[in-house]
């Protein structure tokens, strides 16, 4: 390269125990697929964040957090 850098090409691959080729660094497939619409994102929207908030609100309605009552302070006076 003009700047002294170089380009390398992978010369090996990995496969699963099922004998299928694996894409290294693929990550995890989402449980809830969300399409990132570029037109919404250009307007400041975030479809993934908005869907995540919907899921959190739904979960909180289904299982609201319980209020924990503060216990009385312990008696620390000398006896």
N, CA, C and O atoms as a Maestro MAE file, in Angstrom:
{
 s_m_m2io_version
 :::
 2.0.0
}

f_m_ct {
 s_m_title
 :::
 protein
 m_atom[316] {
  # First column is atom index #
  i_m_mmod_type
  r_m_x_coord
  r_m_y_coord
  r_m_z_coord
  i_m_residue_number
  s_m_chain_name
  s_m_pdb_residue_name
  s_m_pdb_atom_name
  i_m_atomic_number
  :::
  1 25 0.851 -1.171 0.000 1 A "UNK " " N  " 7
  2 3 0.000 0.000 0.000 1 A "UNK " " CA " 6
  3 2 0.903 1.243 0.000 1 A "UNK " " C  " 6
  4 15 2.062 1.180 0.411 1 A "UNK " " O  " 8
  5 25 0.368 2.339 -0.454 2 A "UNK " " N  " 7
  6 3 1.130 3.583 -0.558 2 A "UNK " " CA " 6
  7 2 1.622 4.048 0.808 2 A "UNK " " C  " 6
  8 15 2.724 4.584 0.920 2 A "UNK " " O  " 8
  9 25 0.801 3.842 1.861 3 A "UNK " " N  " 7
  10 3 1.179 4.317 3.193 3 A "UNK " " CA " 6
  11 2 2.041 3.319 3.962 3 A "UNK " " C  " 6
  12 15 2.336 3.543 5.136 3 A "UNK " " O  " 8
  13 25 2.445 2.230 3.329 4 A "UNK " " N  " 7
  14 3 3.281 1.238 3.998 4 A "UNK " " CA " 6
  15 2 2.484 0.134 4.674 4 A "UNK " " C  " 6
  16 15 3.065 -0.817 5.197 4 A "UNK " " O  " 8
  17 25 1.154 0.248 4.671 5 A "UNK " " N  " 7
  18 3 0.317 -0.786 5.275 5 A "UNK " " CA " 6
  19 2 0.213 -1.990 4.366 5 A "UNK " " C  " 6
  20 15 0.762 -1.995 3.264 5 A "UNK " " O  " 8
  21 25 -0.487 -3.005 4.821 6 A "UNK " " N  " 7
  22 3 -0.656 -4.203 4.000 6 A "UNK " " CA " 6
  23 2 -2.064 -4.743 4.171 6 A "UNK " " C  " 6
  24 15 -2.783 -4.365 5.096 6 A "UNK " " O  " 8
  25 25 -2.440 -5.622 3.275 7 A "UNK " " N  " 7
  26 3 -3.749 -6.258 3.313 7 A "UNK " " CA " 6
  27 2 -3.522 -7.744 3.488 7 A "UNK " " C  " 6
  28 15 -2.664 -8.331 2.828 7 A "UNK " " O  " 8
  29 25 -4.279 -8.343 4.364 8 A "UNK " " N  " 7
  30 3 -4.187 -9.789 4.547 8 A "UNK " " CA " 6
  31 2 -5.530 -10.426 4.226 8 A "UNK " " C  " 6
  32 15 -6.582 -9.802 4.367 8 A "UNK " " O  " 8
  33 25 -5.475 -11.659 3.800 9 A "UNK " " N  " 7
  34 3 -6.681 -12.406 3.467 9 A "UNK " " CA " 6
  35 2 -6.708 -13.642 4.346 9 A "UNK " " C  " 6
  36 15 -5.705 -14.348 4.446 9 A "UNK " " O  " 8
  37 25 -7.850 -13.919 4.993 10 A "UNK " " N  " 7
  38 3 -7.900 -15.122 5.820 10 A "UNK " " CA " 6
  39 2 -7.653 -16.364 4.969 10 A "UNK " " C  " 6
  40 15 -8.171 -16.482 3.859 10 A "UNK " " O  " 8
  41 25 -6.869 -17.275 5.494 11 A "UNK " " N  " 7
  42 3 -6.550 -18.488 4.748 11 A "UNK " " CA " 6
  43 2 -7.089 -19.739 5.433 11 A "UNK " " C  " 6
  44 15 -6.740 -20.860 5.063 11 A "UNK " " O  " 8
  45 25 -7.936 -19.538 6.429 12 A "UNK " " N  " 7
  46 3 -8.503 -20.686 7.117 12 A "UNK " " CA " 6
  47 2 -9.922 -20.343 7.549 12 A "UNK " " C  " 6
  48 15 -10.317 -19.177 7.531 12 A "UNK " " O  " 8
  49 25 -10.671 -21.333 7.928 13 A "UNK " " N  " 7
  50 3 -12.037 -21.134 8.413 13 A "UNK " " CA " 6
  51 2 -12.321 -22.113 9.531 13 A "UNK " " C  " 6
  52 15 -11.539 -23.029 9.788 13 A "UNK " " O  " 8
  53 25 -13.453 -21.909 10.195 14 A "UNK " " N  " 7
  54 3 -13.846 -22.821 11.269 14 A "UNK " " CA " 6
  55 2 -15.211 -23.406 10.940 14 A "UNK " " C  " 6
  56 15 -16.005 -22.795 10.225 14 A "UNK " " O  " 8
  57 25 -15.472 -24.582 11.463 15 A "UNK " " N  " 7
  58 3 -16.773 -25.198 11.248 15 A "UNK " " CA " 6
  59 2 -17.288 -25.779 12.554 15 A "UNK " " C  " 6
  60 15 -16.526 -26.060 13.479 15 A "UNK " " O  " 8
  61 25 -18.594 -25.950 12.604 16 A "UNK " " N  " 7
  62 3 -19.255 -26.407 13.828 16 A "UNK " " CA " 6
  63 2 -19.146 -27.922 13.965 16 A "UNK " " C  " 6
  64 15 -18.652 -28.616 13.076 16 A "UNK " " O  " 8
  65 25 -19.622 -28.408 15.102 17 A "UNK " " N  " 7
  66 3 -19.642 -29.854 15.328 17 A "UNK " " CA " 6
  67 2 -20.650 -30.549 14.421 17 A "UNK " " C  " 6
  68 15 -20.647 -31.774 14.309 17 A "UNK " " O  " 8
  69 25 -21.519 -29.761 13.771 18 A "UNK " " N  " 7
  70 3 -22.475 -30.315 12.810 18 A "UNK " " CA " 6
  71 2 -21.886 -30.359 11.400 18 A "UNK " " C  " 6
  72 15 -22.544 -30.804 10.459 18 A "UNK " " O  " 8
  73 25 -20.647 -29.898 11.260 19 A "UNK " " N  " 7
  74 3 -19.997 -29.913 9.964 19 A "UNK " " CA " 6
  75 2 -20.413 -28.762 9.062 19 A "UNK " " C  " 6
  76 15 -20.337 -28.873 7.839 19 A "UNK " " O  " 8
  77 25 -20.858 -27.639 9.667 20 A "UNK " " N  " 7
  78 3 -21.259 -26.457 8.899 20 A "UNK " " CA " 6
  79 2 -20.259 -25.341 9.144 20 A "UNK " " C  " 6
  80 15 -19.762 -25.176 10.258 20 A "UNK " " O  " 8
  81 25 -19.962 -24.569 8.092 21 A "UNK " " N  " 7
  82 3 -19.035 -23.459 8.235 21 A "UNK " " CA " 6
  83 2 -19.620 -22.383 9.142 21 A "UNK " " C  " 6
  84 15 -20.816 -22.096 9.077 21 A "UNK " " O  " 8
  85 25 -18.788 -21.794 9.978 22 A "UNK " " N  " 7
  86 3 -19.194 -20.767 10.933 22 A "UNK " " CA " 6
  87 2 -18.557 -19.453 10.526 22 A "UNK " " C  " 6
  88 15 -17.387 -19.412 10.145 22 A "UNK " " O  " 8
  89 25 -19.320 -18.393 10.605 23 A "UNK " " N  " 7
  90 3 -18.775 -17.062 10.375 23 A "UNK " " CA " 6
  91 2 -18.215 -16.574 11.701 23 A "UNK " " C  " 6
  92 15 -18.959 -16.372 12.660 23 A "UNK " " O  " 8
  93 25 -16.906 -16.384 11.752 24 A "UNK " " N  " 7
  94 3 -16.256 -15.965 12.990 24 A "UNK " " CA " 6
  95 2 -16.734 -14.581 13.396 24 A "UNK " " C  " 6
  96 15 -16.845 -13.690 12.554 24 A "UNK " " O  " 8
  97 25 -17.019 -14.394 14.686 25 A "UNK " " N  " 7
  98 3 -17.446 -13.098 15.202 25 A "UNK " " CA " 6
  99 2 -18.883 -12.745 14.847 25 A "UNK " " C  " 6
  100 15 -19.265 -11.578 14.930 25 A "UNK " " O  " 8
  101 25 -19.685 -13.726 14.453 26 A "UNK " " N  " 7
  102 3 -21.076 -13.467 14.050 26 A "UNK " " CA " 6
  103 2 -21.909 -12.920 15.202 26 A "UNK " " C  " 6
  104 15 -22.762 -12.059 14.984 26 A "UNK " " O  " 8
  105 25 -21.685 -13.391 16.400 27 A "UNK " " N  " 7
  106 3 -22.476 -12.945 17.538 27 A "UNK " " CA " 6
  107 2 -23.704 -13.818 17.715 27 A "UNK " " C  " 6
  108 15 -23.708 -14.988 17.332 27 A "UNK " " O  " 8
  109 25 -24.747 -13.242 18.299 28 A "UNK " " N  " 7
  110 3 -25.969 -13.976 18.620 28 A "UNK " " CA " 6
  111 2 -27.114 -13.415 17.790 28 A "UNK " " C  " 6
  112 15 -27.259 -12.199 17.659 28 A "UNK " " O  " 8
  113 25 -27.920 -14.299 17.235 29 A "UNK " " N  " 7
  114 3 -29.097 -13.846 16.499 29 A "UNK " " CA " 6
  115 2 -30.096 -13.247 17.483 29 A "UNK " " C  " 6
  116 15 -30.248 -13.757 18.593 29 A "UNK " " O  " 8
  117 25 -30.776 -12.174 17.093 30 A "UNK " " N  " 7
  118 3 -31.701 -11.512 18.017 30 A "UNK " " CA " 6
  119 2 -32.950 -12.349 18.285 30 A "UNK " " C  " 6
  120 15 -33.419 -13.091 17.422 30 A "UNK " " O  " 8
  121 25 -33.476 -12.213 19.500 31 A "UNK " " N  " 7
  122 3 -34.747 -12.862 19.844 31 A "UNK " " CA " 6
  123 2 -35.904 -12.142 19.158 31 A "UNK " " C  " 6
  124 15 -36.887 -12.763 18.755 31 A "UNK " " O  " 8
  125 25 -35.770 -10.830 19.032 32 A "UNK " " N  " 7
  126 3 -36.809 -10.006 18.416 32 A "UNK " " CA " 6
  127 2 -36.161 -9.240 17.263 32 A "UNK " " C  " 6
  128 15 -35.424 -8.282 17.498 32 A "UNK " " O  " 8
  129 25 -36.424 -9.646 16.034 33 A "UNK " " N  " 7
  130 3 -35.819 -8.924 14.917 33 A "UNK " " CA " 6
  131 2 -36.431 -7.533 14.760 33 A "UNK " " C  " 6
  132 15 -37.651 -7.370 14.800 33 A "UNK " " O  " 8
  133 25 -35.570 -6.540 14.580 34 A "UNK " " N  " 7
  134 3 -35.999 -5.160 14.383 34 A "UNK " " CA " 6
  135 2 -35.244 -4.613 13.177 34 A "UNK " " C  " 6
  136 15 -34.019 -4.712 13.104 34 A "UNK " " O  " 8
  137 25 -35.979 -4.040 12.238 35 A "UNK " " N  " 7
  138 3 -35.350 -3.467 11.049 35 A "UNK " " CA " 6
  139 2 -34.928 -2.037 11.361 35 A "UNK " " C  " 6
  140 15 -35.746 -1.218 11.779 35 A "UNK " " O  " 8
  141 25 -33.652 -1.746 11.155 36 A "UNK " " N  " 7
  142 3 -33.163 -0.377 11.320 36 A "UNK " " CA " 6
  143 2 -33.479 0.400 10.057 36 A "UNK " " C  " 6
  144 15 -32.743 0.315 9.074 36 A "UNK " " O  " 8
  145 25 -34.556 1.149 10.074 37 A "UNK " " N  " 7
  146 3 -34.986 1.933 8.916 37 A "UNK " " CA " 6
  147 2 -34.121 3.187 8.823 37 A "UNK " " C  " 6
  148 15 -34.211 4.057 9.689 37 A "UNK " " O  " 8
  149 25 -33.292 3.296 7.797 38 A "UNK " " N  " 7
  150 3 -32.399 4.453 7.684 38 A "UNK " " CA " 6
  151 2 -33.129 5.793 7.669 38 A "UNK " " C  " 6
  152 15 -32.601 6.789 8.165 38 A "UNK " " O  " 8
  153 25 -34.337 5.830 7.106 39 A "UNK " " N  " 7
  154 3 -35.070 7.107 7.077 39 A "UNK " " CA " 6
  155 2 -35.492 7.536 8.476 39 A "UNK " " C  " 6
  156 15 -35.469 8.727 8.787 39 A "UNK " " O  " 8
  157 25 -35.876 6.585 9.325 40 A "UNK " " N  " 7
  158 3 -36.223 6.915 10.713 40 A "UNK " " CA " 6
  159 2 -34.979 7.313 11.500 40 A "UNK " " C  " 6
  160 15 -35.012 8.246 12.302 40 A "UNK " " O  " 8
  161 25 -33.877 6.593 11.260 41 A "UNK " " N  " 7
  162 3 -32.643 6.880 11.976 41 A "UNK " " CA " 6
  163 2 -32.086 8.249 11.582 41 A "UNK " " C  " 6
  164 15 -31.499 8.943 12.412 41 A "UNK " " O  " 8
  165 25 -32.269 8.642 10.309 42 A "UNK " " N  " 7
  166 3 -31.799 9.951 9.853 42 A "UNK " " CA " 6
  167 2 -32.578 11.080 10.527 42 A "UNK " " C  " 6
  168 15 -32.080 12.199 10.649 42 A "UNK " " O  " 8
  169 25 -33.804 10.780 10.963 43 A "UNK " " N  " 7
  170 3 -34.638 11.783 11.650 43 A "UNK " " CA " 6
  171 2 -34.442 11.737 13.162 43 A "UNK " " C  " 6
  172 15 -35.153 12.413 13.905 43 A "UNK " " O  " 8
  173 25 -33.468 10.932 13.619 44 A "UNK " " N  " 7
  174 3 -33.189 10.860 15.049 44 A "UNK " " CA " 6
  175 2 -33.863 9.700 15.756 44 A "UNK " " C  " 6
  176 15 -33.718 9.547 16.969 44 A "UNK " " O  " 8
  177 25 -34.591 8.887 15.022 45 A "UNK " " N  " 7
  178 3 -35.258 7.738 15.626 45 A "UNK " " CA " 6
  179 2 -34.286 6.593 15.847 45 A "UNK " " C  " 6
  180 15 -33.213 6.552 15.245 45 A "UNK " " O  " 8
  181 25 -34.660 5.676 16.703 46 A "UNK " " N  " 7
  182 3 -33.835 4.494 16.975 46 A "UNK " " CA " 6
  183 2 -34.768 3.302 17.147 46 A "UNK " " C  " 6
  184 15 -35.196 3.010 18.263 46 A "UNK " " O  " 8
  185 25 -35.092 2.601 16.042 47 A "UNK " " N  " 7
  186 3 -36.057 1.503 16.121 47 A "UNK " " CA " 6
  187 2 -35.702 0.427 17.145 47 A "UNK " " C  " 6
  188 15 -36.594 -0.115 17.798 47 A "UNK " " O  " 8
  189 25 -34.418 0.109 17.297 48 A "UNK " " N  " 7
  190 3 -34.032 -0.919 18.269 48 A "UNK " " CA " 6
  191 2 -34.297 -0.451 19.690 48 A "UNK " " C  " 6
  192 15 -34.820 -1.210 20.506 48 A "UNK " " O  " 8
  193 25 -33.941 0.793 19.992 49 A "UNK " " N  " 7
  194 3 -34.170 1.331 21.327 49 A "UNK " " CA " 6
  195 2 -35.659 1.435 21.624 49 A "UNK " " C  " 6
  196 15 -36.103 1.092 22.720 49 A "UNK " " O  " 8
  197 25 -36.432 1.908 20.649 50 A "UNK " " N  " 7
  198 3 -37.879 2.045 20.851 50 A "UNK " " CA " 6
  199 2 -38.529 0.687 21.112 50 A "UNK " " C  " 6
  200 15 -39.410 0.580 21.966 50 A "UNK " " O  " 8
  201 25 -38.109 -0.345 20.392 51 A "UNK " " N  " 7
  202 3 -38.674 -1.684 20.610 51 A "UNK " " CA " 6
  203 2 -38.243 -2.230 21.970 51 A "UNK " " C  " 6
  204 15 -39.026 -2.890 22.654 51 A "UNK " " O  " 8
  205 25 -36.999 -1.954 22.360 52 A "UNK " " N  " 7
  206 3 -36.519 -2.403 23.669 52 A "UNK " " CA " 6
  207 2 -37.340 -1.762 24.781 52 A "UNK " " C  " 6
  208 15 -37.688 -2.425 25.758 52 A "UNK " " O  " 8
  209 25 -37.650 -0.476 24.637 53 A "UNK " " N  " 7
  210 3 -38.465 0.215 25.645 53 A "UNK " " CA " 6
  211 2 -39.852 -0.399 25.707 53 A "UNK " " C  " 6
  212 15 -40.399 -0.577 26.796 53 A "UNK " " O  " 8
  213 25 -40.436 -0.727 24.548 54 A "UNK " " N  " 7
  214 3 -41.757 -1.385 24.530 54 A "UNK " " CA " 6
  215 2 -41.703 -2.702 25.305 54 A "UNK " " C  " 6
  216 15 -42.614 -3.010 26.073 54 A "UNK " " O  " 8
  217 25 -40.647 -3.469 25.108 55 A "UNK " " N  " 7
  218 3 -40.523 -4.761 25.785 55 A "UNK " " CA " 6
  219 2 -40.357 -4.589 27.298 55 A "UNK " " C  " 6
  220 15 -40.920 -5.360 28.075 55 A "UNK " " O  " 8
  221 25 -39.589 -3.584 27.713 56 A "UNK " " N  " 7
  222 3 -39.394 -3.335 29.145 56 A "UNK " " CA " 6
  223 2 -40.708 -2.917 29.790 56 A "UNK " " C  " 6
  224 15 -41.056 -3.402 30.867 56 A "UNK " " O  " 8
  225 25 -41.444 -2.013 29.133 57 A "UNK " " N  " 7
  226 3 -42.729 -1.554 29.679 57 A "UNK " " CA " 6
  227 2 -43.696 -2.734 29.783 57 A "UNK " " C  " 6
  228 15 -44.392 -2.874 30.789 57 A "UNK " " O  " 8
  229 25 -43.746 -3.580 28.755 58 A "UNK " " N  " 7
  230 3 -44.617 -4.759 28.779 58 A "UNK " " CA " 6
  231 2 -44.235 -5.690 29.932 58 A "UNK " " C  " 6
  232 15 -45.103 -6.216 30.630 58 A "UNK " " O  " 8
  233 25 -42.941 -5.884 30.122 59 A "UNK " " N  " 7
  234 3 -42.466 -6.748 31.199 59 A "UNK " " CA " 6
  235 2 -42.803 -6.170 32.573 59 A "UNK " " C  " 6
  236 15 -43.181 -6.905 33.485 59 A "UNK " " O  " 8
  237 25 -42.663 -4.839 32.719 60 A "UNK " " N  " 7
  238 3 -42.989 -4.205 34.001 60 A "UNK " " CA " 6
  239 2 -44.477 -4.289 34.309 60 A "UNK " " C  " 6
  240 15 -44.859 -4.443 35.469 60 A "UNK " " O  " 8
  241 25 -45.327 -4.188 33.282 61 A "UNK " " N  " 7
  242 3 -46.777 -4.324 33.502 61 A "UNK " " CA " 6
  243 2 -47.125 -5.746 33.909 61 A "UNK " " C  " 6
  244 15 -48.005 -5.966 34.741 61 A "UNK " " O  " 8
  245 25 -46.423 -6.717 33.312 62 A "UNK " " N  " 7
  246 3 -46.689 -8.124 33.620 62 A "UNK " " CA " 6
  247 2 -46.180 -8.495 35.009 62 A "UNK " " C  " 6
  248 15 -46.848 -9.220 35.747 62 A "UNK " " O  " 8
  249 25 -45.008 -8.003 35.361 63 A "UNK " " N  " 7
  250 3 -44.401 -8.316 36.656 63 A "UNK " " CA " 6
  251 2 -43.863 -7.034 37.284 63 A "UNK " " C  " 6
  252 15 -42.659 -6.780 37.245 63 A "UNK " " O  " 8
  253 25 -44.754 -6.222 37.866 64 A "UNK " " N  " 7
  254 3 -44.283 -4.965 38.443 64 A "UNK " " CA " 6
  255 2 -43.349 -5.214 39.628 64 A "UNK " " C  " 6
  256 15 -43.497 -6.205 40.342 64 A "UNK " " O  " 8
  257 25 -42.395 -4.319 39.830 65 A "UNK " " N  " 7
  258 3 -41.484 -4.502 40.963 65 A "UNK " " CA " 6
  259 2 -42.231 -4.332 42.282 65 A "UNK " " C  " 6
  260 15 -43.168 -3.539 42.378 65 A "UNK " " O  " 8
  261 25 -41.816 -5.070 43.276 66 A "UNK " " N  " 7
  262 3 -42.445 -4.950 44.585 66 A "UNK " " CA " 6
  263 2 -41.727 -3.869 45.384 66 A "UNK " " C  " 6
  264 15 -40.512 -3.699 45.284 66 A "UNK " " O  " 8
  265 25 -42.502 -3.149 46.173 67 A "UNK " " N  " 7
  266 3 -41.917 -2.095 46.997 67 A "UNK " " CA " 6
  267 2 -41.363 -2.729 48.264 67 A "UNK " " C  " 6
  268 15 -42.051 -3.483 48.952 67 A "UNK " " O  " 8
  269 25 -40.148 -2.419 48.549 68 A "UNK " " N  " 7
  270 3 -39.512 -2.953 49.756 68 A "UNK " " CA " 6
  271 2 -39.583 -1.884 50.828 68 A "UNK " " C  " 6
  272 15 -39.108 -0.763 50.643 68 A "UNK " " O  " 8
  273 25 -40.184 -2.246 51.952 69 A "UNK " " N  " 7
  274 3 -40.324 -1.293 53.045 69 A "UNK " " CA " 6
  275 2 -39.019 -1.213 53.820 69 A "UNK " " C  " 6
  276 15 -38.367 -2.221 54.091 69 A "UNK " " O  " 8
  277 25 -38.661 0.004 54.165 70 A "UNK " " N  " 7
  278 3 -37.433 0.236 54.911 70 A "UNK " " CA " 6
  279 2 -37.612 -0.286 56.338 70 A "UNK " " C  " 6
  280 15 -38.592 0.052 57.003 70 A "UNK " " O  " 8
  281 25 -36.675 -1.105 56.808 71 A "UNK " " N  " 7
  282 3 -36.807 -1.624 58.177 71 A "UNK " " CA " 6
  283 2 -36.475 -0.528 59.193 71 A "UNK " " C  " 6
  284 15 -35.869 0.492 58.864 71 A "UNK " " O  " 8
  285 25 -36.888 -0.773 60.427 72 A "UNK " " N  " 7
  286 3 -36.552 0.165 61.495 72 A "UNK " " CA " 6
  287 2 -35.045 0.145 61.704 72 A "UNK " " C  " 6
  288 15 -34.387 -0.880 61.523 72 A "UNK " " O  " 8
  289 25 -34.524 1.281 62.081 73 A "UNK " " N  " 7
  290 3 -33.096 1.351 62.358 73 A "UNK " " CA " 6
  291 2 -32.781 0.507 63.589 73 A "UNK " " C  " 6
  292 15 -33.574 0.465 64.529 73 A "UNK " " O  " 8
  293 25 -31.639 -0.158 63.593 74 A "UNK " " N  " 7
  294 3 -31.295 -0.971 64.754 74 A "UNK " " CA " 6
  295 2 -30.934 -0.064 65.942 74 A "UNK " " C  " 6
  296 15 -30.434 1.048 65.768 74 A "UNK " " O  " 8
  297 25 -31.196 -0.562 67.125 75 A "UNK " " N  " 7
  298 3 -30.845 0.151 68.346 75 A "UNK " " CA " 6
  299 2 -29.345 -0.011 68.580 75 A "UNK " " C  " 6
  300 15 -28.871 -1.114 68.852 75 A "UNK " " O  " 8
  301 25 -28.612 1.071 68.477 76 A "UNK " " N  " 7
  302 3 -27.152 1.010 68.609 76 A "UNK " " CA " 6
  303 2 -26.663 1.677 69.879 76 A "UNK " " C  " 6
  304 15 -25.460 1.838 70.082 76 A "UNK " " O  " 8
  305 25 -27.585 2.059 70.720 77 A "UNK " " N  " 7
  306 3 -27.189 2.712 71.985 77 A "UNK " " CA " 6
  307 2 -26.582 1.677 72.914 77 A "UNK " " C  " 6
  308 15 -27.011 0.523 72.935 77 A "UNK " " O  " 8
  309 25 -25.609 2.079 73.661 78 A "UNK " " N  " 7
  310 3 -24.993 1.167 74.622 78 A "UNK " " CA " 6
  311 2 -25.997 0.786 75.705 78 A "UNK " " C  " 6
  312 15 -26.918 1.546 76.004 78 A "UNK " " O  " 8
  313 25 -25.820 -0.348 76.265 79 A "UNK " " N  " 7
  314 3 -26.773 -0.793 77.292 79 A "UNK " " CA " 6
  315 2 -26.170 -0.737 78.626 79 A "UNK " " C  " 6
  316 15 -26.824 -1.074 79.613 79 A "UNK " " O  " 8
  :::
 }
 m_bond[315] {
  # First column is bond index #
  i_m_from
  i_m_to
  i_m_order
  :::
  1 1 2 1
  2 2 3 1
  3 3 4 2
  4 3 5 1
  5 5 6 1
  6 6 7 1
  7 7 8 2
  8 7 9 1
  9 9 10 1
  10 10 11 1
  11 11 12 2
  12 11 13 1
  13 13 14 1
  14 14 15 1
  15 15 16 2
  16 15 17 1
  17 17 18 1
  18 18 19 1
  19 19 20 2
  20 19 21 1
  21 21 22 1
  22 22 23 1
  23 23 24 2
  24 23 25 1
  25 25 26 1
  26 26 27 1
  27 27 28 2
  28 27 29 1
  29 29 30 1
  30 30 31 1
  31 31 32 2
  32 31 33 1
  33 33 34 1
  34 34 35 1
  35 35 36 2
  36 35 37 1
  37 37 38 1
  38 38 39 1
  39 39 40 2
  40 39 41 1
  41 41 42 1
  42 42 43 1
  43 43 44 2
  44 43 45 1
  45 45 46 1
  46 46 47 1
  47 47 48 2
  48 47 49 1
  49 49 50 1
  50 50 51 1
  51 51 52 2
  52 51 53 1
  53 53 54 1
  54 54 55 1
  55 55 56 2
  56 55 57 1
  57 57 58 1
  58 58 59 1
  59 59 60 2
  60 59 61 1
  61 61 62 1
  62 62 63 1
  63 63 64 2
  64 63 65 1
  65 65 66 1
  66 66 67 1
  67 67 68 2
  68 67 69 1
  69 69 70 1
  70 70 71 1
  71 71 72 2
  72 71 73 1
  73 73 74 1
  74 74 75 1
  75 75 76 2
  76 75 77 1
  77 77 78 1
  78 78 79 1
  79 79 80 2
  80 79 81 1
  81 81 82 1
  82 82 83 1
  83 83 84 2
  84 83 85 1
  85 85 86 1
  86 86 87 1
  87 87 88 2
  88 87 89 1
  89 89 90 1
  90 90 91 1
  91 91 92 2
  92 91 93 1
  93 93 94 1
  94 94 95 1
  95 95 96 2
  96 95 97 1
  97 97 98 1
  98 98 99 1
  99 99 100 2
  100 99 101 1
  101 101 102 1
  102 102 103 1
  103 103 104 2
  104 103 105 1
  105 105 106 1
  106 106 107 1
  107 107 108 2
  108 107 109 1
  109 109 110 1
  110 110 111 1
  111 111 112 2
  112 111 113 1
  113 113 114 1
  114 114 115 1
  115 115 116 2
  116 115 117 1
  117 117 118 1
  118 118 119 1
  119 119 120 2
  120 119 121 1
  121 121 122 1
  122 122 123 1
  123 123 124 2
  124 123 125 1
  125 125 126 1
  126 126 127 1
  127 127 128 2
  128 127 129 1
  129 129 130 1
  130 130 131 1
  131 131 132 2
  132 131 133 1
  133 133 134 1
  134 134 135 1
  135 135 136 2
  136 135 137 1
  137 137 138 1
  138 138 139 1
  139 139 140 2
  140 139 141 1
  141 141 142 1
  142 142 143 1
  143 143 144 2
  144 143 145 1
  145 145 146 1
  146 146 147 1
  147 147 148 2
  148 147 149 1
  149 149 150 1
  150 150 151 1
  151 151 152 2
  152 151 153 1
  153 153 154 1
  154 154 155 1
  155 155 156 2
  156 155 157 1
  157 157 158 1
  158 158 159 1
  159 159 160 2
  160 159 161 1
  161 161 162 1
  162 162 163 1
  163 163 164 2
  164 163 165 1
  165 165 166 1
  166 166 167 1
  167 167 168 2
  168 167 169 1
  169 169 170 1
  170 170 171 1
  171 171 172 2
  172 171 173 1
  173 173 174 1
  174 174 175 1
  175 175 176 2
  176 175 177 1
  177 177 178 1
  178 178 179 1
  179 179 180 2
  180 179 181 1
  181 181 182 1
  182 182 183 1
  183 183 184 2
  184 183 185 1
  185 185 186 1
  186 186 187 1
  187 187 188 2
  188 187 189 1
  189 189 190 1
  190 190 191 1
  191 191 192 2
  192 191 193 1
  193 193 194 1
  194 194 195 1
  195 195 196 2
  196 195 197 1
  197 197 198 1
  198 198 199 1
  199 199 200 2
  200 199 201 1
  201 201 202 1
  202 202 203 1
  203 203 204 2
  204 203 205 1
  205 205 206 1
  206 206 207 1
  207 207 208 2
  208 207 209 1
  209 209 210 1
  210 210 211 1
  211 211 212 2
  212 211 213 1
  213 213 214 1
  214 214 215 1
  215 215 216 2
  216 215 217 1
  217 217 218 1
  218 218 219 1
  219 219 220 2
  220 219 221 1
  221 221 222 1
  222 222 223 1
  223 223 224 2
  224 223 225 1
  225 225 226 1
  226 226 227 1
  227 227 228 2
  228 227 229 1
  229 229 230 1
  230 230 231 1
  231 231 232 2
  232 231 233 1
  233 233 234 1
  234 234 235 1
  235 235 236 2
  236 235 237 1
  237 237 238 1
  238 238 239 1
  239 239 240 2
  240 239 241 1
  241 241 242 1
  242 242 243 1
  243 243 244 2
  244 243 245 1
  245 245 246 1
  246 246 247 1
  247 247 248 2
  248 247 249 1
  249 249 250 1
  250 250 251 1
  251 251 252 2
  252 251 253 1
  253 253 254 1
  254 254 255 1
  255 255 256 2
  256 255 257 1
  257 257 258 1
  258 258 259 1
  259 259 260 2
  260 259 261 1
  261 261 262 1
  262 262 263 1
  263 263 264 2
  264 263 265 1
  265 265 266 1
  266 266 267 1
  267 267 268 2
  268 267 269 1
  269 269 270 1
  270 270 271 1
  271 271 272 2
  272 271 273 1
  273 273 274 1
  274 274 275 1
  275 275 276 2
  276 275 277 1
  277 277 278 1
  278 278 279 1
  279 279 280 2
  280 279 281 1
  281 281 282 1
  282 282 283 1
  283 283 284 2
  284 283 285 1
  285 285 286 1
  286 286 287 1
  287 287 288 2
  288 287 289 1
  289 289 290 1
  290 290 291 1
  291 291 292 2
  292 291 293 1
  293 293 294 1
  294 294 295 1
  295 295 296 2
  296 295 297 1
  297 297 298 1
  298 298 299 1
  299 299 300 2
  300 299 301 1
  301 301 302 1
  302 302 303 1
  303 303 304 2
  304 303 305 1
  305 305 306 1
  306 306 307 1
  307 307 308 2
  308 307 309 1
  309 309 310 1
  310 310 311 1
  311 311 312 2
  312 311 313 1
  313 313 314 1
  314 314 315 1
  315 315 316 2
  :::
 }
}
